[in-house]
Amino acid sequence: MRAPLVLTALVVALMSTTASAQQPQQRSGTKQEHDACSRDVARHCRHVIDQGDLVILSCLQQNRQRLTKACAQVLINHGQ
């Protein structure tokens, strides 16, 4: 009998977390910078795309050798 209660509590907790995660995030950088890196993010950092800008930035830095010239330049322009 306790298992259904635990399962219900877990589902409610997950639903509330999901609802708060769907809040719009404020992004850093210009539209042109996002456009320059959007393909690189999709290609190299898809697995962390929902974890925020700093995690995506870290992923881009780790994949620096594989980035397009435009995206690599965005990182350089921001001292990354």
OpenMM code with the backbone's topology and positions (N, CA, C; nanometers):
from openmm import Vec3, app, unit

residues = "MET ARG ALA PRO LEU VAL LEU THR ALA LEU VAL VAL ALA LEU MET SER THR THR ALA SER ALA GLN GLN PRO GLN GLN ARG SER GLY THR LYS GLN GLU HIS ASP ALA CYS SER ARG ASP VAL ALA ARG HIS CYS ARG HIS VAL ILE ASP GLN GLY ASP LEU VAL ILE LEU SER CYS LEU GLN GLN ASN ARG GLN ARG LEU THR LYS ALA CYS ALA GLN VAL LEU ILE ASN HIS GLY GLN".split()
positions = [
    Vec3(0.0821, -0.1200, 0.0000),
    Vec3(0.0000, 0.0000, 0.0000),
    Vec3(0.0861, 0.1257, 0.0000),
    Vec3(0.2067, 0.1190, 0.0553),
    Vec3(0.2938, 0.2370, 0.0594),
    Vec3(0.3508, 0.2697, -0.0782),
    Vec3(0.3720, 0.1699, -0.1619),
    Vec3(0.4316, 0.1922, -0.2939),
    Vec3(0.3502, 0.2912, -0.3776),
    Vec3(0.2164, 0.2790, -0.3835),
    Vec3(0.1411, 0.3777, -0.4618),
    Vec3(0.1553, 0.5201, -0.4071),
    Vec3(0.1652, 0.5358, -0.2748),
    Vec3(0.1822, 0.6687, -0.2173),
    Vec3(0.3173, 0.7276, -0.2547),
    Vec3(0.4203, 0.6461, -0.2483),
    Vec3(0.5541, 0.6920, -0.2843),
    Vec3(0.5579, 0.7280, -0.4330),
    Vec3(0.4982, 0.6448, -0.5153),
    Vec3(0.4941, 0.6701, -0.6587),
    Vec3(0.4180, 0.7987, -0.6883),
    Vec3(0.3066, 0.8212, -0.6212),
    Vec3(0.2278, 0.9427, -0.6408),
    Vec3(0.3087, 1.0657, -0.5999),
    Vec3(0.3780, 1.0586, -0.4874),
    Vec3(0.4606, 1.1708, -0.4420),
    Vec3(0.5718, 1.2005, -0.5425),
    Vec3(0.6310, 1.0964, -0.5974),
    Vec3(0.7377, 1.1138, -0.6960),
    Vec3(0.6840, 1.1799, -0.8230),
    Vec3(0.5690, 1.1363, -0.8702),
    Vec3(0.5088, 1.1951, -0.9906),
    Vec3(0.4768, 1.3421, -0.9683),
    Vec3(0.4208, 1.3766, -0.8527),
    Vec3(0.3877, 1.5158, -0.8223),
    Vec3(0.5148, 1.6005, -0.8175),
    Vec3(0.6201, 1.5472, -0.7566),
    Vec3(0.7466, 1.6202, -0.7489),
    Vec3(0.8046, 1.6430, -0.8879),
    Vec3(0.7998, 1.5423, -0.9723),
    Vec3(0.8522, 1.5565, -1.1082),
    Vec3(0.7712, 1.6563, -1.1893),
    Vec3(0.6406, 1.6566, -1.1726),
    Vec3(0.5556, 1.7492, -1.2460),
    Vec3(0.5851, 1.8926, -1.2053),
    Vec3(0.6060, 1.9184, -1.0775),
    Vec3(0.6335, 2.0546, -1.0335),
    Vec3(0.7717, 2.0993, -1.0801),
    Vec3(0.8678, 2.0084, -1.0845),
    Vec3(1.0009, 2.0413, -1.1342),
    Vec3(0.9954, 2.0717, -1.2828),
    Vec3(0.9208, 1.9933, -1.3576),
    Vec3(0.9065, 2.0149, -1.5010),
    Vec3(0.8398, 2.1479, -1.5297),
    Vec3(0.7395, 2.1825, -1.4532),
    Vec3(0.6692, 2.3093, -1.4743),
    Vec3(0.7626, 2.4273, -1.4506),
    Vec3(0.8448, 2.4216, -1.3478),
    Vec3(0.9361, 2.5326, -1.3226),
    Vec3(1.0476, 2.5357, -1.4258),
    Vec3(1.0858, 2.4224, -1.4821),
    Vec3(1.1908, 2.4174, -1.5842),
    Vec3(1.1428, 2.4750, -1.7161),
    Vec3(1.0117, 2.4860, -1.7358),
    Vec3(0.9591, 2.5376, -1.8604),
    Vec3(0.9497, 2.6897, -1.8617),
    Vec3(0.9934, 2.7543, -1.7552),
    Vec3(0.9965, 2.8993, -1.7521),
    Vec3(1.0963, 2.9472, -1.8567),
    Vec3(1.0669, 3.0554, -1.9289),
    Vec3(1.1615, 3.1039, -2.0286),
    Vec3(1.2920, 3.1473, -1.9638),
    Vec3(1.4023, 3.1098, -2.0257),
    Vec3(1.5326, 3.1472, -1.9737),
    Vec3(1.5833, 3.2695, -2.0475),
    Vec3(1.6526, 3.3554, -1.9750),
    Vec3(1.7147, 3.4690, -2.0400),
    Vec3(1.8488, 3.4237, -2.0948),
    Vec3(1.8720, 3.4475, -2.2196),
    Vec3(1.9946, 3.4053, -2.2857),
    Vec3(2.0927, 3.5212, -2.2924),
    Vec3(2.2212, 3.4867, -2.2884),
    Vec3(2.3233, 3.5877, -2.3056),
    Vec3(2.3683, 3.5872, -2.4510),
    Vec3(2.4252, 3.6977, -2.4952),
    Vec3(2.4732, 3.7068, -2.6328),
    Vec3(2.3675, 3.7613, -2.7258),
    Vec3(2.4149, 3.8022, -2.8433),
    Vec3(2.3247, 3.8589, -2.9430),
    Vec3(2.2627, 3.7493, -3.0284),
    Vec3(2.1639, 3.7874, -3.1073),
    Vec3(2.1017, 3.6917, -3.1989),
    Vec3(2.2043, 3.6396, -3.2988),
    Vec3(2.2910, 3.7268, -3.3472),
    Vec3(2.3932, 3.6857, -3.4423),
    Vec3(2.4891, 3.5836, -3.3799),
    Vec3(2.5225, 3.6031, -3.2532),
    Vec3(2.6114, 3.5084, -3.1847),
    Vec3(2.5420, 3.3733, -3.1670),
    Vec3(2.4154, 3.3776, -3.1315),
    Vec3(2.3403, 3.2523, -3.1184),
    Vec3(2.3310, 3.1810, -3.2528),
    Vec3(2.3066, 3.2590, -3.3581),
    Vec3(2.2990, 3.1994, -3.4914),
    Vec3(2.4323, 3.1361, -3.5309),
    Vec3(2.5426, 3.2026, -3.4955),
    Vec3(2.6752, 3.1521, -3.5310),
    Vec3(2.7049, 3.0189, -3.4621),
    Vec3(2.6490, 2.9982, -3.3434),
    Vec3(2.6814, 2.8775, -3.2663),
    Vec3(2.5687, 2.7745, -3.2600),
    Vec3(2.4526, 2.8051, -3.3134),
    Vec3(2.3387, 2.7146, -3.2955),
    Vec3(2.3642, 2.5757, -3.3549),
    Vec3(2.4254, 2.5694, -3.4714),
    Vec3(2.4551, 2.4379, -3.5309),
    Vec3(2.5583, 2.3616, -3.4490),
    Vec3(2.6582, 2.4341, -3.3980),
    Vec3(2.7606, 2.3695, -3.3162),
    Vec3(2.7004, 2.3151, -3.1870),
    Vec3(2.6106, 2.3927, -3.1275),
    Vec3(2.5437, 2.3451, -3.0054),
    Vec3(2.4616, 2.2206, -3.0366),
    Vec3(2.3861, 2.2246, -3.1458),
    Vec3(2.3038, 2.1094, -3.1826),
    Vec3(2.3899, 1.9870, -3.2141),
    Vec3(2.5022, 2.0088, -3.2766),
    Vec3(2.5883, 1.8987, -3.3184),
    Vec3(2.6704, 1.8406, -3.2027),
    Vec3(2.7300, 1.9280, -3.1206),
    Vec3(2.8259, 1.8818, -3.0209),
    Vec3(2.7735, 1.8825, -2.8775),
    Vec3(2.6677, 1.9591, -2.8516),
    Vec3(2.6256, 1.9792, -2.7124),
    Vec3(2.4776, 1.9499, -2.6902),
    Vec3(2.4176, 1.8743, -2.7787),
    Vec3(2.2754, 1.8432, -2.7679),
    Vec3(2.2420, 1.7798, -2.6328),
    Vec3(2.3325, 1.6984, -2.5811),
    Vec3(2.3074, 1.6262, -2.4563),
    Vec3(2.2999, 1.7173, -2.3333),
    Vec3(2.3449, 1.8427, -2.3439),
    Vec3(2.3403, 1.9343, -2.2298),
    Vec3(2.2571, 2.0590, -2.2572),
    Vec3(2.1841, 2.0587, -2.3661),
    Vec3(2.1159, 2.1803, -2.4110),
    Vec3(2.0132, 2.2319, -2.3095),
    Vec3(1.9605, 2.1458, -2.2268),
    Vec3(1.8597, 2.1880, -2.1288),
    Vec3(1.9208, 2.2251, -1.9935),
    Vec3(2.0528, 2.2328, -1.9864),
    Vec3(2.1194, 2.2570, -1.8583),
    Vec3(2.1695, 2.3997, -1.8403),
    Vec3(2.1381, 2.4880, -1.9336),
    Vec3(2.1721, 2.6284, -1.9169),
    Vec3(2.2948, 2.6724, -1.9943),
    Vec3(2.3099, 2.8043, -2.0031),
    Vec3(2.4144, 2.8642, -2.0846),
    Vec3(2.5562, 2.8271, -2.0406),
    Vec3(2.5811, 2.8238, -1.9110),
    Vec3(2.7171, 2.7951, -1.8651),
    Vec3(2.7601, 2.6529, -1.8987),
    Vec3(2.6690, 2.5591, -1.8903),
    Vec3(2.7008, 2.4205, -1.9259),
    Vec3(2.7234, 2.4090, -2.0759),
    Vec3(2.6413, 2.4794, -2.1540),
    Vec3(2.6593, 2.4794, -2.2996),
    Vec3(2.7927, 2.5432, -2.3349),
    Vec3(2.8262, 2.6538, -2.2701),
    Vec3(2.9549, 2.7189, -2.2946),
    Vec3(3.0699, 2.6234, -2.2650),
    Vec3(3.0626, 2.5542, -2.1542),
    Vec3(3.1660, 2.4572, -2.1196),
    Vec3(3.1779, 2.3487, -2.2262),
    Vec3(3.0659, 2.3021, -2.2748),
    Vec3(3.0653, 2.2003, -2.3803),
    Vec3(3.1300, 2.2543, -2.5074),
    Vec3(3.0963, 2.3778, -2.5443),
    Vec3(3.1572, 2.4373, -2.6634),
    Vec3(3.3083, 2.4504, -2.6458),
    Vec3(3.3513, 2.4892, -2.5270),
    Vec3(3.4946, 2.5008, -2.5003),
    Vec3(3.5639, 2.3647, -2.5127),
    Vec3(3.4979, 2.2608, -2.4646),
    Vec3(3.5556, 2.1263, -2.4733),
    Vec3(3.5629, 2.0767, -2.6171),
    Vec3(3.4786, 2.1302, -2.7040),
    Vec3(3.4751, 2.0898, -2.8444),
    Vec3(3.5331, 2.1968, -2.9364),
    Vec3(3.6135, 2.2841, -2.8817),
    Vec3(3.6658, 2.3998, -2.9549),
    Vec3(3.7272, 2.3620, -3.0899),
    Vec3(3.7998, 2.2528, -3.0972),
    Vec3(3.8674, 2.2132, -3.2212),
    Vec3(3.7692, 2.1745, -3.3317),
    Vec3(3.6468, 2.1406, -3.2947),
    Vec3(3.5474, 2.0970, -3.3930),
    Vec3(3.4452, 2.2050, -3.4285),
    Vec3(3.4560, 2.3233, -3.3692),
    Vec3(3.3588, 2.4300, -3.3927),
    Vec3(3.3798, 2.4961, -3.5275),
    Vec3(3.2715, 2.5533, -3.5795),
    Vec3(3.2836, 2.6341, -3.6999),
    Vec3(3.3656, 2.7587, -3.6662),
    Vec3(3.4213, 2.8199, -3.7680),
    Vec3(3.5023, 2.9404, -3.7458),
    Vec3(3.4193, 3.0515, -3.6824),
    Vec3(3.2948, 3.0647, -3.7243),
    Vec3(3.2081, 3.1710, -3.6713),
    Vec3(3.1825, 3.1531, -3.5218),
    Vec3(3.1542, 3.0311, -3.4810),
    Vec3(3.1278, 3.0058, -3.3388),
    Vec3(3.2562, 3.0190, -3.2572),
    Vec3(3.3660, 2.9702, -3.3091),
    Vec3(3.4945, 2.9844, -3.2400),
    Vec3(3.5266, 3.1328, -3.2194),
    Vec3(3.4934, 3.2150, -3.3186),
    Vec3(3.5174, 3.3583, -3.3062),
    Vec3(3.4292, 3.4216, -3.1982),
    Vec3(3.3072, 3.3743, -3.1846),
    Vec3(3.2185, 3.4229, -3.0782),
    Vec3(3.2825, 3.3962, -2.9421),
    Vec3(3.3356, 3.2761, -2.9247),
    Vec3(3.4011, 3.2446, -2.7975),
    Vec3(3.5208, 3.3354, -2.7740),
    Vec3(3.6016, 3.3557, -2.8768),
    Vec3(3.7179, 3.4435, -2.8645),
    Vec3(3.6748, 3.5850, -2.8289),
    Vec3(3.5720, 3.6339, -2.8957),
    Vec3(3.5227, 3.7701, -2.8703),
    Vec3(3.4779, 3.7898, -2.7262),
    Vec3(3.4364, 3.6825, -2.6619),
    Vec3(3.3911, 3.6911, -2.5227),
    Vec3(3.4965, 3.6424, -2.4238),
    Vec3(3.6196, 3.6310, -2.4698),
    Vec3(3.7289, 3.5926, -2.3810),
    Vec3(3.7232, 3.4494, -2.3358),
    Vec3(3.6618, 3.3647, -2.4148),
    Vec3(3.6483, 3.2250, -2.3802),
    Vec3(3.7422, 3.1439, -2.4649),
] * unit.nanometer
topology = app.Topology()
chain = topology.addChain("A")
for resn in residues:
    res = topology.addResidue(resn, chain)
    for name in ("N", "CA", "C"):
        topology.addAtom(name, app.Element.getBySymbol(name[0]), res)
